[in-house]
């Protein structure tokens, strides 16, 4: 166990990774680019997540010029044009006090809606996935800071107008579930510490 880390502790934080794509239309579309799309990382309701994520790297398909794109500040998003679907590697770089390795998740760029396989509709296609980032035995200072964090100002995405109310409702449900898990884990940890203190000579436990 490294110094400063909490034993038997898990910190669960939800992050949303998504893409929004839209057909360019007959006048603009060509053999190399049929759609304009944006890939992004966001918090619940587009909440500021700089308390957790310092920067994001998007690993695109090798056919793109400079396929490794780094976004150093919010909003964590990238817009491109293309014609094909592929898996985007999304690397989360956490704040220094986390003292954790970068985390890469993969998100499928979706250009075609399920009810429009031809992809000729100009209706935007939004595809999102929830990622529960789990920190096992986190740094104590980092854990305390994240647990005490209060939601900050919204960081609007360029495609915010395309995020529908059902998406926002899903945000709320997922964040509440994640907080429930964190609260349950915290209660279990407190119970373990209390039991350890009772079993230890003098009844004291030093973190």
Residue frames as a rotation matrix with the C-alpha (Angstrom) as fourth column:
UNK 1
0.577 0.817 0.000 0.00
0.817 -0.577 0.000 0.00
0.000 0.000 -1.000 0.00
UNK 2
-0.268 -0.683 0.679 1.46
0.638 -0.654 -0.406 3.36
0.722 0.324 0.611 -1.02
UNK 3
-0.703 -0.043 -0.710 1.72
0.640 -0.473 -0.606 6.11
-0.310 -0.880 0.360 1.61
UNK 4
-0.816 0.394 -0.423 -1.28
-0.364 -0.919 -0.153 8.44
-0.449 0.029 0.893 1.72
UNK 5
-0.611 0.621 -0.492 -3.71
-0.415 0.278 0.866 5.98
0.675 0.733 0.088 0.14
UNK 6
-0.123 0.695 0.708 -6.95
-0.970 0.066 -0.234 4.88
-0.209 -0.716 0.666 1.77
UNK 7
-0.973 -0.231 0.014 -7.24
-0.227 0.964 0.138 1.14
-0.045 0.132 -0.990 2.25
UNK 8
-0.654 0.741 0.149 -10.40
0.711 0.670 -0.211 -0.78
-0.256 -0.032 -0.966 1.33
UNK 9
-0.075 0.575 -0.815 -11.80
0.035 -0.815 -0.579 2.30
-0.997 -0.072 0.041 -0.39
UNK 10
-0.485 -0.006 0.875 -13.32
0.867 0.129 0.481 2.88
-0.116 0.992 -0.058 -3.80
UNK 11
-0.356 0.358 -0.863 -14.25
-0.099 -0.933 -0.346 6.25
-0.929 -0.038 0.367 -5.28
UNK 12
-0.324 0.359 0.875 -16.75
0.885 0.442 0.146 6.07
-0.335 0.822 -0.461 -8.16
UNK 13
-0.331 0.164 -0.929 -17.16
-0.155 -0.981 -0.118 9.10
-0.931 0.105 0.350 -10.43
UNK 14
0.330 0.522 0.787 -19.41
0.692 0.434 -0.578 9.10
-0.643 0.734 -0.218 -13.54
UNK 15
-0.526 -0.466 -0.711 -18.15
-0.266 -0.705 0.658 10.56
-0.808 0.535 0.247 -16.81
UNK 16
0.583 0.756 0.297 -20.11
0.150 0.259 -0.954 10.84
-0.798 0.601 0.038 -20.06
UNK 17
-0.672 -0.729 -0.134 -18.41
-0.090 -0.100 0.991 10.14
-0.735 0.678 0.001 -23.39
UNK 18
0.305 0.891 0.336 -20.38
0.376 0.211 -0.902 10.82
-0.875 0.402 -0.271 -26.54
UNK 19
-0.876 -0.448 0.177 -20.55
0.341 -0.318 0.884 11.78
-0.340 0.836 0.432 -30.19
UNK 20
0.276 0.911 -0.305 -22.96
0.095 -0.342 -0.935 13.87
-0.956 0.229 -0.181 -32.23
UNK 21
-0.790 -0.528 0.311 -22.96
0.328 0.064 0.942 13.49
-0.518 0.847 0.123 -36.01
UNK 22
0.300 0.872 -0.387 -24.93
-0.039 -0.394 -0.918 15.12
-0.953 0.291 -0.084 -38.79
UNK 23
0.152 -0.174 0.973 -25.06
0.919 0.387 -0.075 14.54
-0.363 0.906 0.219 -42.54
UNK 24
-0.657 -0.540 -0.526 -23.47
0.331 -0.833 0.443 17.39
-0.677 0.118 0.726 -44.49
UNK 25
0.396 0.828 -0.397 -26.20
-0.167 -0.361 -0.918 17.41
-0.903 0.429 -0.005 -47.13
UNK 26
0.656 -0.058 0.753 -25.99
0.653 0.543 -0.527 16.71
-0.379 0.838 0.394 -50.84
UNK 27
0.925 -0.268 0.269 -24.26
-0.032 -0.762 -0.647 19.99
0.378 0.590 -0.714 -51.67
UNK 28
0.428 -0.790 0.440 -21.40
-0.902 -0.402 0.156 19.58
0.054 -0.464 -0.884 -49.17
UNK 29
0.520 -0.200 0.830 -21.00
-0.272 0.882 0.384 15.80
-0.809 -0.426 0.405 -48.91
UNK 30
0.341 -0.470 -0.814 -18.34
-0.903 0.076 -0.422 14.07
0.261 0.879 -0.398 -51.01
UNK 31
0.551 -0.130 -0.824 -16.47
-0.057 0.980 -0.192 10.77
0.833 0.153 0.532 -51.17
UNK 32
-0.456 -0.851 -0.259 -14.15
0.293 0.131 -0.947 11.78
0.840 -0.508 0.190 -48.32
UNK 33
-0.983 0.142 -0.115 -16.64
0.059 -0.350 -0.935 13.43
-0.173 -0.926 0.336 -45.99
UNK 34
-0.424 0.904 0.056 -20.34
0.400 0.131 0.907 12.71
0.813 0.407 -0.417 -45.69
UNK 35
0.638 0.654 -0.407 -20.79
0.608 -0.103 0.787 13.79
0.472 -0.750 -0.463 -42.05
UNK 36
-0.228 -0.623 0.748 -19.60
-0.373 -0.653 -0.659 16.38
0.899 -0.429 -0.083 -39.58
UNK 37
0.573 0.420 -0.704 -19.21
0.406 0.601 0.689 14.96
0.712 -0.681 0.174 -36.08
UNK 38
0.037 -0.498 0.866 -18.11
-0.726 -0.609 -0.319 15.98
0.687 -0.617 -0.384 -32.59
UNK 39
0.190 -0.058 -0.980 -16.69
0.546 0.836 0.057 13.70
0.816 -0.546 0.191 -29.90
UNK 40
0.011 -0.090 0.996 -16.79
-0.549 -0.833 -0.069 14.95
0.836 -0.546 -0.059 -26.32
UNK 41
-0.435 -0.076 -0.897 -16.33
0.710 0.584 -0.394 14.19
0.553 -0.809 -0.200 -22.63
UNK 42
-0.280 0.416 0.865 -18.72
-0.375 -0.877 0.301 15.90
0.884 -0.240 0.401 -20.23
UNK 43
-0.999 0.030 -0.038 -20.12
0.045 0.311 -0.949 15.83
-0.017 -0.950 -0.312 -16.73
UNK 44
-0.326 0.941 -0.089 -23.70
0.926 0.298 -0.233 15.64
-0.192 -0.158 -0.968 -15.54
UNK 45
0.711 0.687 -0.152 -25.63
0.626 -0.716 -0.310 18.50
-0.321 0.125 -0.939 -17.14
UNK 46
0.464 -0.656 0.596 -22.33
0.475 -0.384 -0.792 19.65
0.748 0.650 0.133 -18.68
UNK 47
0.990 -0.123 -0.075 -21.01
0.018 -0.407 0.913 20.36
-0.142 -0.905 -0.401 -15.19
UNK 48
0.407 -0.913 0.021 -17.39
-0.814 -0.373 -0.445 21.52
0.414 0.164 -0.895 -14.91
UNK 49
0.986 -0.089 -0.139 -15.21
0.133 0.929 0.345 18.40
0.098 -0.358 0.928 -14.46
UNK 50
0.363 -0.909 0.205 -11.85
-0.250 -0.307 -0.918 20.14
0.898 0.282 -0.339 -14.19
UNK 51
0.325 -0.222 0.919 -11.70
-0.945 -0.033 0.327 19.08
-0.042 -0.975 -0.220 -10.52
UNK 52
0.584 -0.034 0.811 -11.18
-0.154 0.976 0.152 15.54
-0.797 -0.213 0.565 -11.83
UNK 53
0.526 -0.324 0.786 -9.97
0.815 0.456 -0.358 15.64
-0.242 0.829 0.504 -15.45
UNK 54
0.005 -0.637 -0.771 -7.00
0.172 -0.759 0.628 17.81
-0.985 -0.136 0.106 -16.36
UNK 55
-0.300 -0.067 -0.952 -7.02
-0.870 -0.389 0.302 17.13
-0.390 0.919 0.059 -20.11
UNK 56
0.489 0.525 0.697 -8.32
-0.095 0.826 -0.555 14.65
-0.867 0.205 0.454 -22.70
UNK 57
-0.631 -0.653 -0.419 -6.59
-0.572 0.027 0.820 12.97
-0.524 0.757 -0.391 -25.63
UNK 58
0.570 0.816 0.095 -8.69
-0.453 0.409 -0.792 11.73
-0.686 0.408 0.603 -28.56
UNK 59
-0.616 -0.749 0.243 -7.12
-0.252 0.480 0.840 8.93
-0.746 0.456 -0.485 -30.63
UNK 60
0.349 0.771 -0.533 -8.76
-0.743 -0.118 -0.658 8.98
-0.570 0.626 0.532 -34.05
UNK 61
0.849 -0.023 0.528 -8.55
0.307 0.835 -0.456 6.52
-0.431 0.549 0.716 -36.94
UNK 62
-0.072 -0.996 -0.044 -5.02
0.481 -0.073 0.874 6.47
-0.874 0.042 0.485 -38.45
UNK 63
-0.082 0.086 0.993 -6.42
0.992 -0.090 0.089 7.76
0.097 0.992 -0.078 -41.75
UNK 64
0.912 0.409 0.013 -6.92
0.402 -0.902 0.154 11.20
0.075 -0.135 -0.988 -40.18
UNK 65
0.105 -0.867 0.487 -4.15
0.208 -0.460 -0.863 13.77
0.972 0.192 0.133 -40.35
UNK 66
-0.720 -0.441 0.536 -2.56
-0.441 -0.306 -0.844 14.03
0.536 -0.844 0.026 -36.89
UNK 67
-0.023 0.825 -0.564 -4.84
0.065 0.565 0.823 11.33
0.998 -0.018 -0.067 -35.43
UNK 68
-0.151 -0.058 -0.987 -3.75
0.967 0.201 -0.160 11.98
0.207 -0.978 0.026 -31.84
UNK 69
-0.090 0.239 0.967 -5.51
0.143 -0.957 0.250 15.16
0.986 0.161 0.052 -30.67
UNK 70
-0.538 -0.155 -0.829 -5.01
0.829 0.080 -0.553 16.68
0.152 -0.985 0.086 -27.22
UNK 71
0.241 0.649 0.722 -7.56
0.218 -0.761 0.611 19.03
0.946 0.010 -0.325 -25.66
UNK 72
-0.637 -0.731 -0.245 -6.00
0.431 -0.075 -0.899 20.88
0.639 -0.679 0.362 -22.75
UNK 73
-0.937 0.347 -0.047 -9.07
-0.160 -0.544 -0.824 22.66
-0.311 -0.764 0.565 -21.36
UNK 74
-0.310 0.914 0.262 -12.84
0.715 0.406 -0.569 22.51
-0.627 0.011 -0.779 -21.29
UNK 75
0.591 0.716 0.372 -14.99
-0.675 0.691 -0.259 21.96
-0.442 -0.098 0.892 -23.16
UNK 76
-0.486 -0.741 0.463 -13.32
-0.380 0.656 0.652 18.61
-0.787 0.142 -0.600 -23.88
UNK 77
0.581 0.724 0.373 -14.54
0.136 0.365 -0.921 18.19
-0.803 0.585 0.114 -27.45
UNK 78
-0.638 -0.753 -0.159 -13.24
-0.138 -0.091 0.986 17.74
-0.758 0.651 -0.046 -30.98
UNK 79
0.522 0.844 -0.123 -15.02
-0.214 -0.010 -0.977 18.28
-0.825 0.537 0.175 -34.30
UNK 80
-0.701 -0.714 0.012 -14.09
-0.218 0.231 0.948 16.60
-0.679 0.662 -0.317 -37.59
UNK 81
0.363 0.764 -0.534 -15.60
-0.870 0.074 -0.487 15.44
-0.333 0.641 0.692 -40.87
UNK 82
-0.779 -0.608 0.152 -15.51
-0.508 0.755 0.414 11.98
-0.366 0.245 -0.898 -42.39
UNK 83
-0.162 0.715 -0.680 -17.47
-0.877 0.211 0.431 9.17
0.452 0.666 0.593 -43.96
UNK 84
-0.056 0.077 -0.995 -17.00
0.001 0.997 0.077 6.10
0.998 0.003 -0.056 -41.77
UNK 85
0.813 0.340 0.473 -17.74
-0.492 -0.034 0.870 4.84
0.312 -0.940 0.140 -38.28
UNK 86
0.011 -0.834 -0.551 -14.88
0.150 0.546 -0.824 3.73
0.989 -0.073 0.131 -36.02
UNK 87
0.660 0.134 -0.740 -13.87
0.723 0.155 0.673 3.35
0.205 -0.979 0.005 -32.39
UNK 88
0.377 -0.499 0.781 -12.41
-0.207 -0.867 -0.454 6.52
0.903 0.009 -0.430 -30.87
UNK 89
-0.011 -0.462 -0.887 -9.89
0.874 0.427 -0.234 6.09
0.487 -0.777 0.399 -28.08
UNK 90
0.534 0.263 0.803 -10.62
-0.122 -0.916 0.381 8.65
0.836 -0.302 -0.458 -25.36
UNK 91
-0.167 -0.714 -0.680 -7.81
0.740 0.365 -0.565 9.07
0.651 -0.598 0.467 -22.83
UNK 92
0.841 0.455 0.291 -8.64
0.107 -0.667 0.737 10.81
0.530 -0.589 -0.610 -19.54
UNK 93
-0.333 -0.940 -0.074 -5.71
0.452 -0.090 -0.887 12.53
0.827 -0.329 0.455 -17.82
UNK 94
0.577 0.649 -0.496 -6.57
0.705 -0.088 0.704 13.09
0.413 -0.756 -0.508 -14.17
UNK 95
0.780 -0.262 0.568 -5.51
-0.403 -0.905 0.137 15.94
0.478 -0.336 -0.812 -11.89
UNK 96
-0.120 -0.974 -0.192 -2.00
-0.416 0.225 -0.881 15.54
0.901 -0.026 -0.432 -10.39
UNK 97
-0.433 -0.093 0.897 -3.19
-0.901 0.021 -0.433 14.92
0.021 -0.995 -0.093 -6.83
UNK 98
0.728 0.685 -0.033 -5.00
-0.685 0.728 -0.026 11.76
0.007 0.042 0.999 -7.98
UNK 99
-0.287 -0.937 0.200 -1.61
-0.873 0.342 0.348 10.16
-0.394 -0.075 -0.916 -8.67
UNK 100
0.298 0.483 0.824 -3.33
0.001 0.863 -0.506 7.74
-0.955 0.151 0.256 -11.05
UNK 101
-0.758 -0.513 0.402 -2.47
0.342 0.213 0.915 6.42
-0.555 0.832 0.014 -14.49
UNK 102
-0.617 0.538 -0.575 -4.33
-0.766 -0.578 0.281 7.76
-0.181 0.613 0.769 -17.50
UNK 103
-0.334 0.614 0.715 -7.52
0.119 0.780 -0.614 5.90
-0.935 -0.120 -0.334 -18.37
UNK 104
-0.843 0.065 -0.534 -8.47
-0.533 -0.237 0.812 5.09
-0.074 0.969 0.234 -21.96
UNK 105
-0.161 0.851 0.499 -12.03
0.086 0.516 -0.852 4.23
-0.983 -0.095 -0.156 -22.90
UNK 106
-0.968 -0.151 0.200 -13.36
0.193 0.059 0.979 3.51
-0.160 0.987 -0.028 -26.37
UNK 107
-0.124 0.945 -0.303 -16.43
-0.086 -0.314 -0.945 5.07
-0.989 -0.091 0.120 -27.91
UNK 108
-0.429 0.054 0.902 -18.00
0.811 0.463 0.358 4.10
-0.398 0.885 -0.242 -31.21
UNK 109
-0.770 0.178 -0.612 -18.62
-0.357 -0.916 0.183 6.99
-0.529 0.359 0.769 -33.57
UNK 110
-0.320 0.768 0.555 -22.18
0.712 0.581 -0.394 6.53
-0.625 0.269 -0.733 -34.81
UNK 111
-0.949 -0.079 -0.306 -23.12
-0.135 -0.774 0.619 8.27
-0.285 0.629 0.723 -38.06
UNK 112
-0.641 0.715 -0.278 -26.38
-0.243 0.154 0.958 6.52
0.728 0.682 0.076 -38.87
UNK 113
-0.394 0.616 0.682 -29.56
-0.897 -0.097 -0.431 6.47
-0.199 -0.782 0.591 -36.81
UNK 114
-0.780 0.117 0.615 -31.26
0.016 0.986 -0.168 3.12
-0.626 -0.121 -0.771 -36.27
UNK 115
0.215 0.953 0.212 -34.35
0.430 0.103 -0.897 4.36
-0.877 0.284 -0.387 -38.12
UNK 116
0.868 0.000 -0.497 -32.30
-0.403 -0.587 -0.703 5.86
-0.291 0.810 -0.509 -40.99
UNK 117
0.475 -0.718 0.508 -29.73
0.405 0.691 0.599 3.31
-0.781 -0.079 0.619 -42.23
UNK 118
0.556 -0.256 0.791 -29.07
0.786 -0.149 -0.600 5.33
0.271 0.955 0.118 -45.40
UNK 119
-0.157 -0.654 -0.740 -27.77
0.850 -0.471 0.236 8.25
-0.503 -0.592 0.630 -43.35
UNK 120
-0.488 -0.009 0.873 -29.35
0.710 -0.585 0.391 10.81
0.507 0.811 0.292 -45.67
UNK 121
0.625 0.774 -0.098 -31.39
0.668 -0.466 0.580 12.51
0.403 -0.428 -0.809 -42.95
UNK 122
-0.126 -0.646 0.753 -30.07
0.012 -0.760 -0.649 15.82
0.992 -0.073 0.104 -41.59
UNK 123
0.832 0.469 0.295 -31.32
-0.300 -0.068 0.952 14.88
0.466 -0.881 0.084 -38.14
UNK 124
-0.091 -0.937 0.337 -28.37
-0.886 -0.079 -0.456 14.78
0.454 -0.340 -0.823 -35.70
UNK 125
0.580 0.153 -0.800 -27.37
0.099 0.961 0.256 11.40
0.808 -0.228 0.543 -34.28
UNK 126
0.110 -0.492 0.864 -26.36
-0.912 -0.396 -0.110 11.57
0.396 -0.776 -0.492 -30.61
UNK 127
0.581 -0.025 -0.813 -24.66
0.140 0.988 0.071 8.52
0.801 -0.155 0.578 -29.11
UNK 128
0.098 -0.500 0.860 -23.56
-0.849 -0.494 -0.191 8.62
0.520 -0.711 -0.473 -25.46
UNK 129
0.329 -0.018 -0.944 -22.20
0.340 0.935 0.101 6.16
0.881 -0.355 0.314 -22.95
UNK 130
0.805 -0.046 0.591 -21.70
-0.548 -0.437 0.713 6.36
0.226 -0.898 -0.377 -19.20
UNK 131
0.087 -0.823 -0.561 -18.32
0.193 0.566 -0.801 5.47
0.977 -0.039 0.208 -17.80
UNK 132
0.976 0.161 0.144 -18.02
-0.116 -0.171 0.978 4.91
0.182 -0.972 -0.149 -14.07
UNK 133
0.112 -0.993 0.033 -14.42
-0.266 -0.062 -0.962 5.80
0.957 0.099 -0.272 -13.26
UNK 134
0.951 0.220 -0.216 -13.40
0.105 0.429 0.897 3.76
0.290 -0.876 0.385 -10.23
UNK 135
0.048 -0.935 0.351 -10.42
-0.619 -0.304 -0.724 4.79
0.784 -0.183 -0.593 -8.11
UNK 136
0.739 0.145 -0.657 -9.34
0.293 0.810 0.508 1.87
0.606 -0.568 0.556 -5.92
UNK 137
0.381 -0.561 -0.735 -7.54
0.884 -0.011 0.467 2.84
-0.270 -0.828 0.491 -2.71
UNK 138
0.561 -0.105 0.821 -7.35
0.486 -0.761 -0.429 6.52
0.670 0.640 -0.377 -3.77
UNK 139
-0.644 -0.757 0.108 -5.03
0.450 -0.489 -0.747 9.13
0.619 -0.433 0.656 -2.36
UNK 140
-0.262 0.576 -0.774 -6.58
0.945 -0.011 -0.328 10.43
-0.198 -0.817 -0.542 0.85
UNK 141
-0.589 -0.002 -0.808 -6.30
0.090 -0.994 -0.063 14.13
-0.803 -0.110 0.585 -0.04
UNK 142
-0.933 0.244 -0.266 -7.74
-0.301 -0.121 0.946 13.47
0.198 0.962 0.187 -3.52
UNK 143
-0.538 0.751 -0.381 -10.61
0.685 0.654 0.322 11.41
0.491 -0.088 -0.866 -2.07
UNK 144
-0.275 0.419 -0.865 -11.52
0.786 -0.420 -0.454 14.08
-0.554 -0.805 -0.214 0.46
UNK 145
-0.767 -0.054 -0.639 -11.40
-0.214 -0.918 0.334 16.83
-0.605 0.393 0.693 -2.17
UNK 146
-0.865 0.459 -0.202 -13.64
-0.099 0.239 0.966 14.95
0.492 0.856 -0.161 -4.60
UNK 147
-0.391 0.744 -0.543 -16.14
0.869 0.492 0.048 14.00
0.302 -0.453 -0.839 -1.89
UNK 148
-0.232 0.257 -0.938 -16.36
0.615 -0.708 -0.346 17.63
-0.753 -0.658 0.006 -0.73
UNK 149
-0.964 -0.230 0.136 -16.68
0.243 -0.543 0.803 18.99
-0.111 0.807 0.580 -4.28
UNK 150
-0.045 0.950 -0.307 -19.72
0.202 -0.293 -0.935 21.13
-0.978 -0.104 -0.179 -5.03
UNK 151
0.210 0.168 0.963 -21.02
0.949 0.202 -0.243 21.35
-0.236 0.965 -0.117 -8.63
UNK 152
-0.551 -0.484 -0.680 -19.55
0.263 -0.874 0.408 24.28
-0.792 0.046 0.609 -10.52
UNK 153
0.003 0.539 -0.843 -20.73
-0.646 -0.642 -0.412 26.35
-0.763 0.546 0.346 -13.44
UNK 154
0.689 0.331 0.645 -21.86
0.264 0.715 -0.647 24.61
-0.676 0.616 0.405 -16.60
UNK 155
-0.477 -0.805 -0.353 -19.35
-0.277 -0.244 0.929 24.24
-0.834 0.541 -0.107 -19.41
UNK 156
0.553 0.824 -0.122 -21.50
-0.387 0.124 -0.914 24.36
-0.738 0.552 0.388 -22.56
UNK 157
-0.347 -0.565 0.749 -20.55
0.468 0.588 0.660 22.13
-0.813 0.580 0.060 -25.47
UNK 158
-0.831 0.017 -0.557 -20.80
-0.440 -0.634 0.637 23.38
-0.342 0.773 0.534 -29.02
UNK 159
-0.701 0.583 -0.412 -23.47
-0.069 0.520 0.851 20.71
0.710 0.625 -0.324 -29.62
UNK 160
-0.959 0.283 0.005 -25.40
0.022 0.091 -0.996 21.35
-0.282 -0.955 -0.094 -26.39
UNK 161
-0.379 0.869 -0.318 -28.56
-0.858 -0.459 -0.232 22.27
-0.347 0.185 0.919 -28.30
UNK 162
-0.149 0.282 -0.948 -28.71
-0.680 0.667 0.306 18.72
0.718 0.690 0.092 -29.67
UNK 163
-0.945 -0.157 -0.288 -28.75
0.100 0.699 -0.708 17.08
0.312 -0.698 -0.645 -26.22
UNK 164
-0.186 0.981 0.057 -32.40
-0.082 -0.073 0.994 16.24
0.979 0.180 0.094 -25.57
UNK 165
0.095 0.326 0.941 -34.25
-0.934 -0.299 0.198 16.39
0.346 -0.897 0.276 -22.24
UNK 166
0.955 0.237 -0.176 -34.23
-0.170 0.929 0.330 12.55
0.242 -0.285 0.927 -21.98
UNK 167
0.211 -0.955 -0.207 -30.43
0.415 0.279 -0.866 12.74
0.885 0.097 0.455 -22.07
UNK 168
-0.400 -0.319 0.859 -30.45
-0.531 -0.683 -0.501 15.21
0.747 -0.657 0.104 -19.19
UNK 169
0.567 0.670 0.479 -32.85
-0.798 0.305 0.520 12.96
0.202 -0.677 0.707 -17.26
UNK 170
0.804 -0.350 -0.480 -30.49
0.277 0.936 -0.219 10.04
0.526 0.043 0.850 -17.79
UNK 171
-0.211 -0.894 0.395 -27.67
-0.026 -0.399 -0.917 12.21
0.977 -0.204 0.061 -16.46
UNK 172
-0.078 0.246 0.966 -29.53
-0.903 -0.427 0.035 12.80
0.421 -0.870 0.255 -13.22
UNK 173
0.884 0.467 0.029 -30.44
-0.442 0.814 0.376 9.15
0.152 -0.345 0.926 -12.72
UNK 174
0.551 -0.741 -0.383 -26.88
0.411 0.640 -0.649 7.99
0.726 0.200 0.658 -13.32
UNK 175
-0.346 -0.708 0.615 -25.29
-0.239 -0.567 -0.788 10.59
0.907 -0.420 0.027 -11.05
UNK 176
0.265 0.519 0.813 -27.70
-0.934 -0.072 0.350 9.72
0.240 -0.852 0.466 -8.26
UNK 177
0.963 0.066 -0.262 -26.86
-0.040 0.994 0.102 6.03
0.267 -0.088 0.960 -8.62
UNK 178
0.136 -0.988 -0.078 -23.12
0.348 0.121 -0.930 6.76
0.928 0.100 0.360 -8.54
UNK 179
-0.337 -0.224 0.914 -23.51
-0.645 -0.653 -0.398 8.91
0.686 -0.724 0.075 -5.42
UNK 180
0.707 0.622 0.338 -25.56
-0.686 0.484 0.544 6.14
0.175 -0.616 0.768 -3.79
UNK 181
0.742 -0.491 -0.457 -22.72
0.356 0.865 -0.353 3.70
0.569 0.100 0.816 -4.44
UNK 182
-0.270 -0.879 0.394 -20.15
0.053 -0.422 -0.905 6.11
0.961 -0.223 0.160 -3.01
UNK 183
0.012 0.352 0.936 -22.28
-0.893 -0.418 0.169 6.70
0.451 -0.837 0.309 0.09
UNK 184
0.932 0.356 -0.064 -22.67
-0.304 0.867 0.394 2.95
0.196 -0.348 0.917 0.63
UNK 185
0.377 -0.878 -0.294 -18.94
0.482 0.458 -0.747 2.39
0.791 0.140 0.596 0.21
UNK 186
-0.346 -0.495 0.797 -18.19
-0.360 -0.714 -0.600 5.20
0.867 -0.494 0.069 2.67
UNK 187
0.455 0.599 0.659 -20.58
-0.855 0.087 0.511 3.69
0.249 -0.796 0.551 5.22
UNK 188
0.918 -0.152 -0.367 -18.90
0.163 0.987 -0.001 0.31
0.363 -0.059 0.930 4.87
UNK 189
-0.016 -0.994 0.111 -15.47
0.330 -0.110 -0.937 1.88
0.944 0.021 0.330 5.33
UNK 190
-0.162 0.009 0.987 -16.56
-0.743 -0.659 -0.116 3.77
0.650 -0.752 0.113 8.45
UNK 191
0.822 0.520 0.233 -17.93
-0.550 0.619 0.561 0.55
0.147 -0.589 0.795 9.93
UNK 192
0.654 -0.654 -0.379 -14.66
0.469 0.744 -0.476 -1.24
0.594 0.133 0.794 9.21
UNK 193
-0.277 -0.789 0.548 -12.62
-0.016 -0.566 -0.824 1.56
0.961 -0.237 0.145 10.80
UNK 194
0.186 0.427 0.885 -14.84
-0.887 -0.315 0.338 1.60
0.423 -0.848 0.320 13.89
UNK 195
0.977 0.168 -0.132 -14.47
-0.115 0.933 0.341 -2.15
0.181 -0.318 0.931 14.29
UNK 196
0.291 -0.949 -0.124 -10.71
0.514 0.265 -0.816 -1.89
0.807 0.174 0.565 13.83
UNK 197
-0.237 -0.357 0.903 -10.51
-0.465 -0.775 -0.429 0.89
0.853 -0.522 0.018 16.43
UNK 198
0.602 0.537 0.591 -12.43
-0.777 0.223 0.589 -1.23
0.184 -0.814 0.551 18.95
UNK 199
0.950 -0.238 -0.204 -10.14
0.242 0.970 -0.003 -4.19
0.199 -0.046 0.979 18.33
UNK 200
0.153 -0.957 0.245 -6.91
0.302 -0.191 -0.934 -2.15
0.941 0.217 0.260 18.52
UNK 201
-0.114 -0.280 -0.953 -5.13
0.992 0.015 -0.123 -1.41
0.049 -0.960 0.276 21.84
UNK 202
-0.769 -0.188 -0.611 -6.17
0.363 -0.915 -0.176 2.01
-0.526 -0.357 0.772 23.14
UNK 203
0.186 0.958 0.219 -9.07
0.747 0.007 -0.665 2.23
-0.639 0.287 -0.714 20.64
UNK 204
0.263 -0.162 -0.951 -7.20
-0.386 -0.921 0.050 4.62
-0.884 0.354 -0.305 18.32
UNK 205
0.412 -0.156 0.898 -6.78
0.793 0.547 -0.269 4.32
-0.449 0.822 0.349 14.56
UNK 206
0.022 -0.508 -0.861 -4.25
-0.154 -0.853 0.499 6.45
-0.988 0.122 -0.097 12.72
UNK 207
0.883 0.324 0.341 -4.75
0.295 0.183 -0.938 7.08
-0.366 0.928 0.066 8.99
